[in-house]
Amino acid sequence: MSDKVTTINPATGKEIKSYDLMTEEQTLQAVENCHKAFENWKATPIEERGKIIKKIGEKFKEHQEEFAQLMTEEMGKLFKHGKQELDLCAGICEYTAATGPQELANEEIDLQNGGKGIVTYSPLGVIYGIQPWNFPAYQVVRYSIVNLMAGNGILLKHAANVTGSALKLKEIYEEAGLPKDLFTVLIIDHDISEKIIEHDLVRGVTFTGSAGAGSKIGEQAGKNIKKTVLELGSNDAYIVLEDADVELAVKTCTRGRIYNNGETCVAAKRFIVVDAVYEEFKKGFVERMSNIKHGDPMDENSQLGPMARKDLREKIHDQVQESIENGAEVLCGGELPDGDGYYYPSTVLGNVTPGQPAYDDELFGPVASLIKAKDQDDAMRIANDSRFGLGGGIFSKDEDKAIELAQNHFDTGMVFINSFGLAQVDMPFGGVKDSGFGREHGGFGIKEFVNAKAINILK
C-alpha cells in the first residue's frame, strides 16, 4: 500500500500534489492532542466560542476566491458553485454564532412532584467526522462548526482527493483564532480509521457517504457504543403533478439534476411525471438537458464540469449501460466524450422501470431518470418505492395540496415545493430509511453530540 495520497485534477487527469499518510503512532498522538485541546475549550464561555465561530465565517469570505479555485482543481465543481458553497459555509458560521447560546442554554422545568429540574447541554468530547469529496468545505463545516460551538473537539478524515481542501479548512479555522489541535485533520487509510472509531477518547462519529460504507461505520461505532449521525445515499424523487407549472418544473428540475455536476446527495434524480403532462415535461426537459454544455469548470460559460474521479465516471456509465440493457432508452447524452478529463454529458433516460440501476440505485452524476405515473397517487407510490429517503420535490400550483402530500405521504427527510435547494441553515437536514439518521442544521445538529444532562432537585 502506498504511504502517500495524491490529488488529481479531474478536468485534466493530471496530478496536483502528494501528501504523506500519517503513521498509526502519529494518528493516535493527534487524537490525544485534540482531546487536550477539548479539555481547555469546553471551559471556554460559549460567548467566546461564538466570537471565534463568527470570525471563521468572515475568513471564508476573505479566502473565497482561492478556496473555490482549490475545490475546482481537486474535484471539478464549477468555480461559481465553489463560491456559493463558501457563502453557505459563512452563513452556517454566522447562524451558529448567533443562535448557539440560545440552543444550548439551560432549561428549567417545574417537576410534577413539586421539585425543580434543570436540563444542561454539556459537550461530549472528541467527535470524529468521515467526510466525502463532493462539497469539500460544506460537508466539514456542517458538522464541525456546531460541535465546536457546543464545546467539542473535532477530528476530520476527509476524502483523499480533497486533502488540500481539508488542510485549507484547518488553516482558516486557526487563522480565525481556533486553538491549535482542536480541529485536527487526519490523513489516514481505512485501517487506521477503524482504530479511531474504537479509541476511548472519541465519543461520537459522523459520516456522510454511501449506504454501504455507512452501514459498516455504523456497525463499528455501535460495537464500541459510540453515538453516530449517518447521512447516506439518496435517489430523490421530484414529482410533477397535473396542475404544475411545467415550464417552472422543467427549468428547476434541470438545475436540480446538474448542480455541482450532479454529484449531490440531495440532487433531483428521479423525475416522476403524471401522464397528463408527461409529454410536455419530457419535451422541455430533454431539450434543456441536451443543451447543457460541459467544459473547463473555471470557465464561467461552462454549465457542467467533470466527474470528480475516473472511477466515478466509469461507474455511472456502467449504470447507464446496464439500465439500457434492461429496457431504458437514452433520450439524450449517455456517451463518453473524447478528450482529457473525466467529463460525462447531461443525460436523460426514459422508460425507467424497477430492476434498472436508473430506478433502484443512486446515480451520482448528471443522469436523470424519467418515469411516467398514471396520476397523483401513482406518482407518490413510485416516489416512496425506494430504499432511500433523503429529499424530494413536488410541483403543483396548489400549494396547500403539495404541503399535505409532503407532510402526510412523502416518506423522506426533506421536501422542496416548486423549487430545488440544498441545505437551509435554519431547517433540519437528514433522511430516513437507507439515507441514514440524525439531523444537522436548524438547531438540531448542535444537540446531536451533547450530553442532555438532567439535574433533579426533588422535594
The 8 nearest C-alpha neighbors of each residue, nearest first, counted from 0:
[[1, 2, 3, 188, 4, 20, 190, 189],
 [2, 0, 3, 4, 20, 19, 188, 5],
 [1, 3, 20, 19, 0, 4, 21, 18],
 [4, 2, 19, 20, 18, 1, 17, 5],
 [5, 3, 18, 17, 159, 19, 20, 6],
 [6, 4, 17, 16, 18, 7, 3, 14],
 [5, 7, 160, 15, 16, 14, 17, 73],
 [8, 6, 14, 15, 13, 9, 12, 73],
 [7, 9, 72, 73, 12, 10, 13, 11],
 [10, 8, 12, 340, 11, 307, 341, 75],
 [9, 11, 340, 8, 305, 12, 341, 75],
 [12, 10, 340, 13, 339, 9, 8, 341],
 [11, 13, 9, 340, 8, 10, 7, 339],
 [12, 14, 11, 7, 8, 15, 9, 10],
 [15, 13, 7, 6, 16, 8, 12, 5],
 [14, 16, 7, 6, 8, 13, 17, 5],
 [15, 17, 6, 5, 14, 18, 7, 163],
 [16, 18, 5, 4, 3, 6, 19, 15],
 [19, 17, 4, 3, 5, 20, 16, 162],
 [20, 18, 3, 2, 21, 4, 17, 186],
 [21, 19, 3, 186, 2, 187, 18, 22],
 [20, 22, 187, 186, 25, 26, 19, 23],
 [21, 23, 25, 24, 26, 20, 187, 191],
 [22, 24, 26, 25, 27, 191, 21, 187],
 [23, 25, 27, 22, 26, 28, 21, 29],
 [26, 24, 22, 28, 23, 27, 21, 29],
 [25, 27, 29, 23, 28, 24, 21, 22],
 [26, 28, 30, 24, 29, 25, 23, 31],
 [27, 29, 31, 25, 26, 30, 32, 24],
 [30, 28, 26, 32, 27, 31, 33, 25],
 [31, 29, 33, 27, 28, 32, 34, 26],
 [32, 30, 34, 28, 33, 29, 35, 27],
 [31, 33, 29, 35, 34, 30, 180, 28],
 [34, 32, 180, 36, 181, 30, 31, 35],
 [33, 35, 37, 31, 36, 32, 125, 30],
 [36, 34, 32, 38, 37, 33, 31, 39],
 [35, 37, 33, 181, 34, 39, 38, 180],
 [36, 38, 40, 34, 152, 35, 39, 41],
 [39, 37, 35, 36, 40, 41, 34, 42],
 [38, 40, 37, 36, 42, 41, 35, 43],
 [41, 39, 37, 43, 42, 38, 150, 36],
 [40, 42, 150, 43, 39, 38, 37, 151],
 [43, 41, 40, 39, 44, 38, 150, 37],
 [42, 44, 40, 41, 45, 47, 48, 39],
 [45, 43, 47, 46, 42, 48, 41, 40],
 [44, 46, 48, 47, 49, 43, 100, 148],
 [45, 47, 49, 48, 44, 50, 100, 96],
 [48, 46, 50, 49, 45, 44, 43, 51],
 [49, 47, 45, 51, 46, 50, 148, 52],
 [48, 50, 96, 52, 46, 47, 51, 53],
 [49, 51, 53, 47, 48, 52, 54, 46],
 [50, 52, 54, 53, 48, 49, 176, 175],
 [53, 51, 49, 55, 54, 50, 92, 96],
 [54, 52, 50, 56, 51, 93, 55, 92],
 [53, 55, 51, 57, 56, 52, 175, 50],
 [56, 54, 58, 52, 175, 57, 53, 172],
 [57, 55, 89, 92, 53, 59, 54, 58],
 [58, 56, 54, 60, 55, 59, 61, 53],
 [57, 59, 61, 55, 60, 56, 62, 54],
 [60, 58, 56, 62, 57, 61, 63, 89],
 [59, 61, 63, 58, 57, 62, 56, 89],
 [60, 62, 58, 59, 63, 57, 64, 56],
 [63, 61, 59, 60, 65, 64, 66, 58],
 [62, 64, 60, 66, 61, 59, 65, 67],
 [63, 65, 67, 66, 62, 68, 82, 61],
 [66, 64, 68, 67, 63, 62, 69, 70],
 [67, 65, 69, 63, 68, 64, 62, 70],
 [68, 66, 81, 70, 64, 69, 82, 65],
 [67, 69, 71, 65, 66, 70, 78, 72],
 [68, 70, 66, 72, 71, 67, 73, 65],
 [71, 69, 73, 67, 72, 68, 74, 66],
 [72, 70, 75, 76, 68, 69, 73, 74],
 [71, 73, 69, 8, 70, 75, 74, 68],
 [72, 74, 70, 8, 71, 161, 69, 75],
 [75, 73, 307, 71, 70, 72, 76, 9],
 [74, 76, 71, 305, 307, 304, 9, 72],
 [77, 75, 71, 259, 304, 74, 78, 296],
 [76, 78, 296, 80, 79, 304, 71, 297],
 [79, 77, 81, 297, 80, 71, 296, 67],
 [78, 80, 82, 81, 77, 83, 299, 67],
 [81, 79, 83, 77, 82, 78, 84, 76],
 [82, 80, 67, 84, 78, 79, 83, 85],
 [81, 83, 79, 85, 84, 80, 67, 63],
 [84, 82, 80, 86, 81, 85, 79, 87],
 [85, 83, 81, 87, 82, 86, 80, 88],
 [84, 86, 88, 82, 87, 83, 89, 59],
 [85, 87, 83, 89, 88, 84, 90, 82],
 [86, 88, 90, 84, 85, 89, 91, 83],
 [89, 87, 85, 91, 90, 86, 137, 140],
 [88, 90, 56, 86, 92, 87, 91, 59],
 [89, 91, 87, 93, 88, 92, 94, 86],
 [92, 90, 88, 94, 89, 93, 95, 424],
 [93, 91, 56, 89, 95, 90, 94, 53],
 [92, 94, 90, 96, 53, 91, 95, 97],
 [95, 93, 91, 97, 92, 96, 98, 90],
 [96, 94, 99, 92, 98, 97, 93, 91],
 [95, 97, 49, 93, 94, 53, 99, 98],
 [96, 98, 94, 95, 99, 93, 100, 49],
 [97, 99, 95, 101, 100, 96, 94, 102],
 [98, 100, 102, 95, 101, 96, 97, 103],
 [101, 99, 103, 102, 98, 104, 45, 46],
 [100, 102, 104, 99, 103, 98, 97, 105],
 [103, 101, 99, 100, 104, 98, 442, 445],
 [104, 102, 100, 101, 120, 99, 105, 149],
 [105, 103, 101, 102, 100, 106, 119, 120],
 [106, 104, 119, 118, 103, 107, 117, 120],
 [107, 105, 118, 117, 104, 108, 119, 116],
 [106, 108, 117, 116, 118, 105, 109, 115],
 [107, 109, 116, 115, 110, 117, 106, 118],
 [110, 108, 115, 116, 114, 111, 113, 107],
 [109, 111, 114, 115, 113, 112, 108, 116],
 [110, 112, 113, 109, 114, 115, 108, 116],
 [113, 111, 110, 114, 458, 457, 109, 115],
 [112, 114, 110, 111, 458, 109, 115, 457],
 [113, 115, 457, 110, 458, 112, 456, 109],
 [116, 114, 109, 456, 110, 108, 455, 457],
 [115, 117, 455, 108, 454, 107, 456, 109],
 [116, 118, 107, 454, 106, 453, 108, 119],
 [119, 117, 453, 106, 452, 105, 454, 451],
 [118, 120, 105, 452, 451, 121, 117, 106],
 [121, 119, 451, 450, 103, 449, 452, 118],
 [120, 122, 450, 449, 119, 123, 451, 452],
 [123, 121, 449, 150, 151, 149, 124, 450],
 [124, 122, 449, 450, 448, 202, 151, 121],
 [125, 123, 151, 122, 202, 152, 126, 37],
 [124, 126, 152, 201, 202, 153, 151, 34],
 [127, 125, 203, 153, 204, 202, 201, 152],
 [126, 128, 154, 204, 155, 203, 153, 205],
 [127, 129, 205, 155, 206, 204, 154, 130],
 [130, 128, 206, 156, 157, 155, 205, 207],
 [129, 131, 157, 207, 206, 128, 158, 156],
 [132, 130, 158, 133, 208, 207, 157, 135],
 [131, 133, 135, 158, 134, 161, 160, 130],
 [132, 134, 135, 131, 262, 263, 74, 259],
 [135, 133, 137, 138, 136, 132, 131, 84],
 [134, 136, 132, 133, 137, 138, 164, 161],
 [137, 135, 139, 134, 138, 140, 164, 85],
 [136, 138, 140, 139, 134, 88, 141, 135],
 [139, 137, 141, 134, 140, 136, 135, 130],
 [138, 140, 137, 141, 136, 142, 143, 130],
 [141, 139, 137, 143, 144, 142, 138, 136],
 [142, 140, 138, 139, 137, 143, 144, 439],
 [143, 141, 140, 139, 144, 145, 146, 138],
 [142, 144, 140, 146, 145, 139, 141, 147],
 [143, 145, 147, 146, 140, 142, 148, 141],
 [146, 144, 445, 148, 147, 143, 142, 149],
 [147, 145, 149, 143, 148, 151, 144, 445],
 [146, 148, 150, 151, 144, 149, 145, 143],
 [147, 149, 145, 146, 150, 48, 144, 49],
 [150, 148, 146, 147, 122, 151, 145, 445],
 [151, 149, 41, 147, 122, 148, 40, 146],
 [152, 150, 124, 147, 146, 122, 125, 149],
 [151, 153, 125, 37, 181, 124, 126, 33],
 [154, 152, 182, 126, 125, 181, 127, 183],
 [153, 155, 127, 183, 128, 182, 184, 126],
 [156, 154, 184, 128, 185, 157, 127, 183],
 [157, 155, 129, 185, 128, 184, 130, 186],
 [156, 158, 130, 155, 129, 159, 131, 165],
 [157, 159, 131, 132, 160, 161, 130, 162],
 [160, 158, 162, 161, 157, 4, 6, 5],
 [159, 161, 6, 158, 162, 73, 7, 132],
 [162, 160, 164, 163, 159, 73, 158, 132],
 [163, 161, 165, 159, 164, 160, 166, 157],
 [162, 164, 166, 165, 161, 167, 69, 73],
 [163, 165, 167, 161, 162, 166, 135, 168],
 [166, 164, 162, 168, 163, 167, 157, 161],
 [165, 167, 169, 163, 168, 164, 170, 162],
 [166, 168, 164, 170, 169, 165, 163, 171],
 [169, 167, 171, 165, 166, 170, 172, 164],
 [168, 170, 166, 172, 167, 171, 173, 182],
 [169, 171, 167, 168, 173, 172, 174, 166],
 [172, 170, 174, 168, 169, 173, 175, 167],
 [173, 171, 169, 175, 174, 170, 177, 55],
 [172, 174, 177, 176, 175, 170, 171, 169],
 [173, 175, 171, 176, 172, 170, 177, 58],
 [176, 174, 55, 173, 172, 54, 177, 51],
 [175, 177, 173, 174, 51, 178, 172, 54],
 [176, 178, 173, 172, 175, 51, 179, 181],
 [179, 177, 181, 176, 180, 173, 36, 40],
 [178, 180, 181, 177, 173, 36, 182, 33],
 [181, 179, 33, 182, 183, 32, 36, 178],
 [180, 182, 33, 152, 36, 179, 178, 153],
 [183, 181, 153, 180, 154, 152, 169, 184],
 [184, 182, 154, 180, 155, 181, 153, 185],
 [183, 185, 155, 154, 156, 186, 165, 182],
 [184, 186, 156, 187, 155, 183, 26, 154],
 [187, 185, 20, 21, 184, 156, 188, 19],
 [186, 188, 20, 185, 21, 191, 192, 189],
 [187, 189, 190, 191, 192, 186, 20, 21],
 [190, 188, 192, 191, 193, 187, 194, 156],
 [191, 189, 192, 193, 188, 194, 187, 195],
 [190, 192, 194, 193, 189, 188, 187, 23],
 [193, 191, 189, 195, 194, 190, 188, 196],
 [194, 192, 196, 191, 195, 190, 197, 189],
 [193, 195, 197, 191, 192, 196, 198, 190],
 [196, 194, 198, 192, 197, 193, 191, 201],
 [195, 197, 193, 194, 198, 220, 192, 201],
 [196, 198, 194, 195, 223, 193, 199, 220],
 [197, 199, 195, 201, 200, 196, 194, 202],
 [200, 198, 201, 197, 202, 196, 195, 223],
 [199, 201, 198, 202, 125, 34, 124, 30],
 [202, 200, 125, 198, 199, 203, 126, 196],
 [203, 201, 125, 124, 225, 126, 200, 123],
 [202, 204, 126, 226, 225, 227, 201, 127],
 [205, 203, 127, 227, 126, 128, 226, 206],
 [204, 206, 228, 128, 227, 229, 127, 129],
 [207, 205, 129, 229, 128, 130, 230, 228],
 [206, 208, 230, 130, 231, 229, 131, 129],
 [209, 207, 231, 131, 232, 206, 213, 230],
 [208, 210, 232, 231, 212, 211, 213, 207],
 [209, 211, 213, 231, 232, 212, 214, 433],
 [212, 210, 214, 209, 213, 215, 208, 231],
 [211, 213, 215, 209, 214, 210, 216, 208],
 [214, 212, 210, 216, 211, 215, 217, 209],
 [213, 215, 217, 211, 212, 216, 210, 218],
 [216, 214, 218, 212, 213, 217, 219, 211],
 [217, 215, 219, 213, 218, 214, 220, 212],
 [216, 218, 220, 214, 215, 219, 213, 221],
 [217, 219, 215, 221, 216, 220, 222, 214],
 [220, 218, 216, 222, 217, 221, 215, 223],
 [219, 221, 225, 217, 223, 222, 218, 224],
 [222, 220, 224, 218, 223, 219, 225, 217],
 [221, 223, 219, 220, 224, 218, 225, 217],
 [222, 224, 220, 221, 225, 197, 219, 196],
 [225, 223, 221, 222, 220, 226, 202, 219],
 [226, 224, 220, 203, 223, 221, 202, 227],
 [225, 227, 203, 204, 224, 202, 220, 228],
 [228, 226, 204, 205, 203, 225, 229, 217],
 [227, 229, 205, 437, 436, 206, 204, 230],
 [230, 228, 435, 206, 436, 205, 231, 207],
 [231, 229, 207, 435, 434, 429, 206, 436],
 [232, 230, 434, 208, 209, 210, 435, 207],
 [233, 231, 209, 434, 210, 264, 208, 361],
 [234, 232, 387, 389, 235, 434, 264, 361],
 [233, 235, 361, 268, 387, 236, 269, 360],
 [234, 236, 391, 268, 390, 267, 233, 269],
 [235, 237, 269, 391, 382, 270, 268, 238],
 [238, 236, 392, 270, 391, 393, 271, 269],
 [237, 239, 393, 271, 272, 392, 394, 270],
 [240, 238, 272, 394, 243, 393, 271, 273],
 [241, 239, 243, 242, 273, 395, 394, 238],
 [240, 242, 243, 275, 276, 273, 239, 395],
 [241, 243, 395, 240, 396, 244, 397, 394],
 [244, 242, 395, 394, 240, 396, 245, 241],
 [243, 245, 247, 246, 248, 396, 242, 395],
 [244, 246, 248, 247, 243, 249, 280, 279],
 [245, 247, 249, 248, 244, 250, 283, 280],
 [248, 246, 250, 245, 244, 249, 251, 417],
 [247, 249, 245, 251, 246, 250, 252, 244],
 [250, 248, 284, 246, 252, 247, 251, 245],
 [249, 251, 247, 253, 248, 252, 246, 254],
 [252, 250, 248, 254, 253, 249, 247, 255],
 [251, 253, 255, 249, 254, 250, 248, 256],
 [254, 252, 256, 255, 250, 251, 249, 257],
 [253, 255, 251, 252, 256, 257, 258, 250],
 [254, 256, 252, 267, 253, 266, 258, 419],
 [255, 257, 267, 253, 261, 254, 266, 258],
 [256, 258, 261, 260, 365, 254, 255, 259],
 [259, 257, 260, 261, 254, 255, 256, 266],
 [258, 260, 261, 76, 262, 257, 263, 80],
 [261, 259, 257, 258, 262, 303, 304, 365],
 [260, 262, 364, 257, 365, 258, 259, 256],
 [263, 261, 364, 363, 260, 259, 133, 264],
 [262, 264, 266, 265, 261, 259, 133, 363],
 [263, 265, 266, 233, 232, 262, 231, 363],
 [266, 264, 263, 390, 267, 235, 421, 389],
 [267, 265, 263, 255, 264, 256, 268, 261],
 [266, 268, 255, 256, 235, 237, 269, 236],
 [267, 269, 235, 367, 234, 266, 256, 236],
 [270, 268, 236, 368, 235, 237, 369, 271],
 [271, 269, 369, 237, 236, 370, 368, 238],
 [270, 272, 370, 238, 371, 237, 378, 269],
 [271, 273, 239, 371, 277, 372, 238, 270],
 [272, 274, 372, 374, 373, 275, 240, 277],
 [273, 275, 277, 373, 276, 372, 371, 272],
 [276, 274, 273, 241, 277, 374, 278, 373],
 [277, 275, 279, 274, 278, 241, 273, 280],
 [278, 276, 274, 280, 272, 279, 273, 275],
 [277, 279, 281, 280, 276, 282, 274, 275],
 [280, 278, 276, 282, 281, 277, 283, 245],
 [281, 279, 277, 283, 278, 282, 284, 245],
 [280, 282, 278, 284, 279, 283, 285, 277],
 [283, 281, 279, 280, 285, 284, 278, 286],
 [282, 284, 286, 280, 281, 285, 287, 249],
 [283, 285, 281, 287, 249, 286, 282, 280],
 [286, 284, 288, 287, 282, 283, 289, 281],
 [285, 287, 283, 289, 284, 288, 282, 290],
 [288, 286, 284, 290, 285, 289, 283, 291],
 [287, 289, 285, 290, 291, 286, 345, 284],
 [290, 288, 286, 287, 291, 331, 285, 345],
 [289, 291, 287, 288, 292, 286, 345, 285],
 [292, 290, 288, 289, 302, 345, 293, 287],
 [293, 291, 302, 301, 290, 303, 294, 344],
 [294, 292, 303, 301, 304, 302, 291, 344],
 [293, 295, 301, 304, 296, 303, 292, 302],
 [294, 296, 298, 297, 304, 301, 10, 293],
 [297, 295, 77, 304, 298, 78, 294, 301],
 [296, 298, 78, 295, 299, 77, 71, 68],
 [299, 297, 300, 296, 295, 301, 294, 78],
 [298, 300, 301, 297, 79, 296, 78, 302],
 [301, 299, 298, 302, 294, 292, 296, 295],
 [302, 300, 294, 298, 299, 293, 303, 292],
 [303, 301, 292, 293, 291, 300, 304, 294],
 [304, 302, 293, 260, 301, 292, 294, 305],
 [303, 305, 296, 293, 294, 75, 260, 76],
 [306, 304, 342, 341, 75, 10, 9, 307],
 [305, 307, 341, 342, 308, 312, 75, 311],
 [306, 308, 74, 9, 75, 305, 311, 309],
 [309, 307, 311, 310, 306, 9, 341, 312],
 [308, 310, 312, 311, 341, 313, 307, 306],
 [309, 311, 313, 312, 308, 314, 307, 315],
 [312, 310, 314, 308, 313, 309, 315, 306],
 [313, 311, 309, 315, 314, 310, 306, 316],
 [312, 314, 310, 316, 311, 315, 317, 309],
 [315, 313, 311, 317, 312, 316, 310, 318],
 [314, 316, 318, 317, 312, 313, 319, 311],
 [315, 317, 319, 313, 318, 314, 320, 312],
 [316, 318, 320, 314, 315, 319, 321, 313],
 [319, 317, 315, 321, 316, 320, 356, 322],
 [318, 320, 316, 322, 317, 321, 315, 323],
 [319, 321, 317, 323, 322, 318, 316, 324],
 [322, 320, 324, 318, 323, 319, 317, 325],
 [321, 323, 355, 325, 319, 320, 327, 324],
 [324, 322, 327, 320, 326, 325, 321, 328],
 [323, 325, 321, 322, 326, 320, 327, 355],
 [326, 324, 322, 323, 355, 327, 321, 354],
 [325, 327, 323, 324, 322, 328, 350, 351],
 [328, 326, 323, 350, 351, 322, 349, 325],
 [327, 329, 349, 348, 323, 350, 330, 326],
 [330, 328, 348, 331, 347, 349, 333, 327],
 [329, 331, 347, 348, 328, 349, 285, 332],
 [332, 330, 346, 347, 329, 289, 333, 285],
 [333, 331, 346, 344, 334, 345, 347, 289],
 [332, 334, 346, 331, 329, 344, 335, 319],
 [335, 333, 332, 336, 344, 343, 316, 346],
 [334, 336, 343, 337, 333, 344, 342, 316],
 [337, 335, 334, 338, 343, 342, 344, 341],
 [338, 336, 335, 339, 342, 340, 334, 341],
 [337, 339, 336, 340, 342, 341, 11, 335],
 [340, 338, 11, 12, 10, 341, 337, 342],
 [339, 341, 10, 11, 12, 9, 342, 305],
 [340, 342, 305, 306, 9, 309, 10, 312],
 [341, 343, 305, 306, 340, 344, 304, 336],
 [342, 344, 335, 305, 341, 345, 306, 336],
 [345, 343, 332, 346, 333, 342, 293, 365],
 [344, 346, 365, 332, 288, 366, 291, 289],
 [345, 347, 332, 366, 331, 333, 344, 367],
 [348, 346, 367, 330, 331, 366, 368, 329],
 [347, 349, 329, 368, 328, 330, 369, 367],
 [350, 348, 369, 328, 351, 327, 330, 329],
 [349, 351, 327, 328, 352, 370, 326, 348],
 [352, 350, 327, 349, 370, 358, 368, 369],
 [351, 353, 358, 355, 350, 354, 327, 370],
 [354, 352, 358, 355, 359, 351, 356, 357],
 [353, 355, 352, 359, 356, 358, 325, 322],
 [354, 356, 322, 357, 358, 353, 359, 325],
 [357, 355, 360, 359, 358, 322, 318, 354],
 [356, 358, 355, 368, 322, 359, 360, 351],
 [359, 357, 356, 355, 353, 352, 351, 360],
 [358, 360, 356, 357, 355, 353, 354, 385],
 [361, 359, 356, 358, 357, 362, 234, 355],
 [360, 362, 234, 363, 233, 232, 359, 357],
 [363, 361, 364, 315, 360, 366, 357, 268],
 [364, 362, 262, 361, 261, 315, 263, 365],
 [363, 365, 261, 262, 366, 362, 260, 315],
 [366, 364, 261, 345, 257, 260, 256, 346],
 [367, 365, 346, 364, 347, 345, 362, 368],
 [368, 366, 347, 268, 346, 348, 269, 369],
 [367, 369, 269, 348, 357, 270, 347, 268],
 [370, 368, 270, 349, 348, 269, 271, 367],
 [369, 371, 271, 351, 270, 272, 368, 350],
 [372, 370, 272, 271, 273, 274, 277, 373],
 [373, 371, 273, 378, 377, 374, 272, 274],
 [374, 372, 274, 273, 377, 371, 378, 375],
 [373, 375, 273, 377, 372, 376, 378, 274],
 [374, 376, 378, 377, 379, 240, 273, 373],
 [377, 375, 379, 378, 374, 380, 373, 372],
 [376, 378, 380, 374, 379, 375, 372, 373],
 [379, 377, 375, 372, 381, 376, 380, 374],
 [378, 380, 382, 376, 381, 377, 383, 375],
 [379, 381, 377, 383, 378, 382, 384, 376],
 [382, 380, 384, 378, 379, 383, 377, 271],
 [383, 381, 379, 236, 380, 384, 378, 385],
 [382, 384, 380, 381, 385, 410, 379, 409],
 [385, 383, 381, 382, 380, 386, 379, 387],
 [386, 384, 387, 383, 359, 382, 388, 234],
 [385, 387, 433, 432, 388, 384, 434, 359],
 [388, 386, 433, 434, 233, 385, 432, 234],
 [387, 389, 411, 431, 430, 434, 432, 390],
 [390, 388, 430, 412, 411, 434, 233, 429],
 [391, 389, 413, 235, 414, 412, 265, 411],
 [390, 392, 414, 235, 236, 237, 415, 413],
 [391, 393, 237, 415, 414, 416, 238, 236],
 [392, 394, 238, 416, 237, 417, 239, 401],
 [393, 395, 417, 239, 243, 240, 416, 238],
 [394, 396, 243, 397, 242, 240, 401, 393],
 [395, 397, 243, 398, 242, 244, 394, 417],
 [398, 396, 395, 400, 399, 401, 242, 243],
 [397, 399, 401, 400, 396, 402, 395, 416],
 [400, 398, 402, 401, 397, 403, 404, 396],
 [399, 401, 403, 398, 402, 397, 404, 395],
 [402, 400, 398, 404, 399, 403, 405, 395],
 [401, 403, 405, 399, 400, 404, 406, 398],
 [404, 402, 400, 406, 405, 401, 407, 399],
 [405, 403, 408, 401, 402, 407, 406, 400],
 [404, 406, 402, 409, 403, 407, 408, 401],
 [407, 405, 403, 404, 402, 408, 409, 401],
 [406, 408, 404, 405, 403, 409, 410, 402],
 [407, 409, 404, 405, 406, 410, 379, 403],
 [408, 410, 405, 411, 404, 407, 383, 406],
 [411, 409, 383, 408, 388, 412, 431, 405],
 [412, 410, 388, 389, 390, 409, 413, 431],
 [411, 413, 430, 389, 429, 390, 431, 388],
 [414, 412, 390, 411, 389, 391, 415, 428],
 [413, 415, 391, 392, 390, 405, 416, 412],
 [416, 414, 392, 418, 419, 391, 393, 417],
 [415, 417, 393, 418, 392, 394, 414, 401],
 [418, 416, 394, 393, 415, 395, 248, 392],
 [419, 417, 416, 415, 251, 420, 392, 394],
 [420, 418, 255, 415, 251, 421, 417, 392],
 [419, 421, 422, 418, 415, 255, 423, 265],
 [420, 422, 423, 265, 419, 266, 263, 264],
 [423, 421, 424, 420, 428, 426, 440, 87],
 [422, 424, 426, 425, 421, 440, 427, 441],
 [423, 425, 440, 441, 426, 91, 422, 94],
 [424, 426, 441, 423, 440, 427, 442, 94],
 [427, 425, 441, 423, 424, 440, 428, 422],
 [428, 426, 441, 440, 439, 438, 443, 429],
 [429, 427, 439, 438, 440, 426, 422, 413],
 [430, 428, 438, 412, 389, 230, 437, 436],
 [429, 431, 389, 412, 434, 388, 435, 436],
 [430, 432, 388, 434, 435, 412, 436, 411],
 [431, 433, 434, 387, 388, 435, 386, 430],
 [434, 432, 387, 435, 386, 210, 431, 388],
 [435, 433, 231, 387, 232, 430, 431, 432],
 [436, 434, 229, 230, 433, 231, 431, 430],
 [437, 435, 229, 430, 431, 228, 429, 230],
 [436, 438, 228, 429, 229, 439, 435, 447],
 [439, 437, 429, 428, 444, 443, 427, 436],
 [444, 438, 440, 428, 443, 427, 429, 441],
 [441, 439, 427, 444, 424, 442, 443, 426],
 [440, 442, 425, 426, 427, 443, 424, 439],
 [441, 443, 440, 445, 444, 102, 425, 446],
 [444, 442, 441, 445, 439, 446, 440, 438],
 [439, 445, 443, 440, 447, 446, 438, 442],
 [444, 446, 145, 443, 442, 447, 146, 149],
 [447, 445, 444, 449, 448, 443, 442, 120],
 [448, 446, 444, 445, 449, 443, 437, 438],
 [449, 447, 446, 123, 203, 450, 122, 445],
 [450, 448, 122, 123, 121, 446, 120, 447],
 [449, 451, 121, 452, 120, 123, 122, 448],
 [452, 450, 120, 119, 449, 118, 453, 121],
 [451, 453, 119, 450, 118, 120, 454, 121],
 [454, 452, 118, 117, 455, 451, 119, 116],
 [455, 453, 117, 116, 118, 452, 456, 119],
 [454, 456, 116, 457, 453, 115, 117, 114],
 [457, 455, 115, 114, 116, 454, 458, 117],
 [458, 456, 114, 455, 115, 113, 112, 116],
 [457, 114, 113, 456, 112, 115, 455, 110]]
